[in-house]
Amino acid sequence: MKDFSSLKQALKLASIELETSPLAPNSKIPLLKGGNGYLDATSDKAILSKMFSNCPQANLCLRLDTSHLIMVDVDLHTEQANGFKTLTELNKKGMKLPDDTYIESTPHDGLHYYFKAEVPIHDISKAFSENSGVEIHTRFSSVYPSEIDGKQYEPLDGRTLNDVKPAPQWLLDYITKKSTNKRPSITARCRNKLYTGQLLDEFVNGASSGSRNAFITRIAGRMFAVGAEADTVYNMLLVINDNFLTPPLKEREINIIFESILRRDSQPQFNF
């Protein structure tokens, strides 16, 4: 593991009024138990120091919406879902993603492009086509010096988040159109979060390589513990795997975990 200090970077970003919060080491899962995920991000240096005090190896989450930023995530999951091919096709149509902005390489050989933008708060998981390999994030993202599987997010060309450029108009138009067509802008925040709300938030926060099996096992157990039917649990695991794990597990692995937890559910209650 490389030496790094997310707190040091968080304090530096706070100086330019960017809000951050800690993530569990080697993951994209919020570190603070019982918290509100990325909504706990802050630029208050005293609060940040307290957040990171017990976990110096925490990863770093950047809140995008309050920073008026968006992030375009370009991945190479499979030959069919190749984000770099998608960028090439967009270029041919005159829809170039500028490369003079702040860009980070990711632990799994992708790229994160950051842009200034005022858009509806709406992540787009499959931007431009079903298997594009491109996602657009408007809520939060993992940033340098976060580390997954021993590899860090790394800024390119010596740039910093001070160097973020405005998003191209074609990208703003695309995000606005998709947001209008698919779902309303989300601005409300639940003040009295119940157990079910916490569980749903955990679904969406997901997990990354290195913690996916444990995450799916825990989620399956919690769903059974609140009385969900086996079919419901299994179908929800497939949805979570496809949408919130990076990269998704193979279906065979989901089946093994599900069958194991189902056998344990023969007992009156789970103790999670």
N, C-alpha and C positions, 0 to 999 in steps of 0.2 A: 504494500500500500504506500502511495506517495504521501509525503508530508504536506498537509495543507491546513488552512484555517478558514472555515466558512464564516466564523464570527468576524475575522479581520475583513473579509470581503463584504459581509453584511454591513459593517460599520462604514466602510468606504462608500457603499451604495446609498446608505442613509444620508451621507453628506450631500448627495445630489437628489435627495428626496425620493429615492426608490425604496419600496417596502419589501421586506423579506421575512422569512421564518425558517426554522430548522426542519429538516427531514431526517428520518432515521438513517443511520449509516448504510451505505450500499443499497439505497432504495429511493423511491419517490413517495414514500408513505410519510405523512406528517409525524413528527417526533412527539408532539405534545398529546398525551393521552386525555381523552375527553374534551379536546379542543374543537375548533371549528375549521380545521384544515388551513387552506391558504388564506382564509378570512382573518386569521390571527396575525398575518404579516403586518409589520410596522416599520417605521423609520425612526422610532424612539430608541436611541442608543442604549439607554439604561435598561429598557425592557429586552432588547436584543441580547445584551450581555447576560441577563438572567436566563433567557430562553436557552442559550447555548452553554451555560455554565457547567452543566453535568454531562455534556456530551461533546467534547472538542472535535470528534471525528464526524459530527453530523454533516449531512449534505445540506444544500442551500436551495430554497424555493424563492423565486421572484414572483411577486404578484404583478400581473400585467394590467388588469383593468384600471386600477387606481393610478398606475404609472403611465397610462395612455399609450400602451405598447401592445403589439401583437407579435406572435412568433410563428413562423412557417417552418414546420418540421418535415424535412426531406429524408426519407428512410429507404433502405434497400432490404426489405423483409424477404422477398422472393424475386425470382426473375419476372414473375407476373406483376408483382407490386413493387415496381422500381421507380422511386421518386425522381431519380436523376434522368431517366427516360422521359418522365412526365415534364420535367423542366425543359428538356430539349424540344418536346412537342409544343409547349407553350411559347418558347422562343420563336419557333417557326410561324406562330400566329401573331407575332408582335407583342406578346405578353411576357416580357422579360422580367425576371426577378433580379433587381439590382444587386451587384456584389460589392458595392462600396459602403455598405452598412455594417453594423456589428454582426458577426457570424461566429458561431461556435461549432467545432466538430464534436460529435457525440461518442460515447463509449462503444456504440455498435456501428461505427463508420457512417453515420448520417451527418446531416448539417442542420443547424438551427439558425434561421435568418430572423433578425429582430428589426422591427420597423415602428416608427411613431404613427399612431392612427387613432381616430375617434370613430369607433364602430360599435354596433350592438354586441353585447356580451354573449357570445355564442360560439363554442368550439365546433369546428367542422372536421369530423374524423376521417372522411374519405373525400377530400377536396378534388374537384375537377373530373373524377371518374371513380367507379367502384373499386378498382385496383390501382389507384394512382400512386400509392406509397407516399402521399403528401397529406399532412394534417395542418390545420390552422388553429392556433390556440390564442384565446383572448382573456383567459382567467389567470393562469399561472404556468410556470415552467421551471424545471430544474436547470440550474445554471452553474457555471464555473465558480468554485473548484469542486463541485459535486463529483462523486466517483461511483461507478457501477462496475462490479467484477474486476476491480483493480485498474480500471481505465477512467481517466477524467474527461469531463467536458473541457475543451481547450479553445480559447479565443484565437481567431485567425488574424494574421497580418498585424499583430501588435495592437489591435484596436480594443477599446473598452466600451462600456455601455454609454459613455459620453458621446460616442461616435455614431449612434443610431440615426438613420436617415428616415425621412417621411416615406410611408408606403406609396407605391405607384397607384395612380388613380384606378387602373383596371382591377387591381387587387381589392381596393376599397369597394368598388362597385360590385365585385363578385361576392364579397363577404356580406354586404348589405342586402343583396338580392337573396342569397341563401338564407340569411337570418329572417328576412321578411316572409319567405315562402315556407320555412320549416317550423319556426317556433317564435314565440314572443321574446323580447329582450327581458332578461332576468335582472332585476335590481333589488328585489325584496330579500330580507334576511330573517330567518326564523329566530325569534328571541327565546322561545322555550322549547329547546330541542329535546324530544322524547327518544326512547330507546330505538324505535323504528327509524326515526330521522337519522340518528347516529349510524345505524346499520346501512341505510341507503347511501350516506356520505362515504362510508367505508368502501362500498361497492365501487363507487365512481373514482375514488382516489387510487384504487387498483394497486398493482405491484409490478416490479420489474424482475428481470432475470436474477436468480439467486434467492428470491423470496417468494416466487410464484406458488410453489407447491404448498408451502406453509400457509400462505394467504388463502388459497382455495380451500384447504383443509379447515382452517378456522372459520371461514365464511359458511361453508357447508354445515359445520357443527352448530353455528349460531342460528342458521335458518331452521334446522331441525329442532333446536331448543325452543324456538318460539312457536312451534306447532305447524310449520309448513309441510304440505304433502310432499312425498318423495318426488313425484313428477315435477312439482313446482321448483323444488330445490335443484333438480338436475337441469331443468331448462334455464334457470337463472344462472347456474354455473357456466353454461355454454355462452350465455349473453355476456357475462362478466369476462370470461376468457377472451371472447372475440373483440370486445370493445375497450377493456380496461387493463389488460395485462400486456407487458412489453418485453419480449414478443409473446404471442399467445402460446399456451401449452398445446401439445398434440392431444387430440381427442381421446386417445388411448390413456393418457395420463389422467385426464379428467375422469374417465370411467373408473380407473383404479381407485382414485381418491374417493369418488362418490360411493362406490361399492363398499369400501372400508368404513366410511362414516355411517352408511346405511346399516351395516351389521352392528355397529356400536349403538345405533339408535334403538335397538331392541331393548336396551335398558330404559327405565322410566325417565331419566333425565341425563343430559350431558353436563359435565362440569368444565366449562370453558372460562 
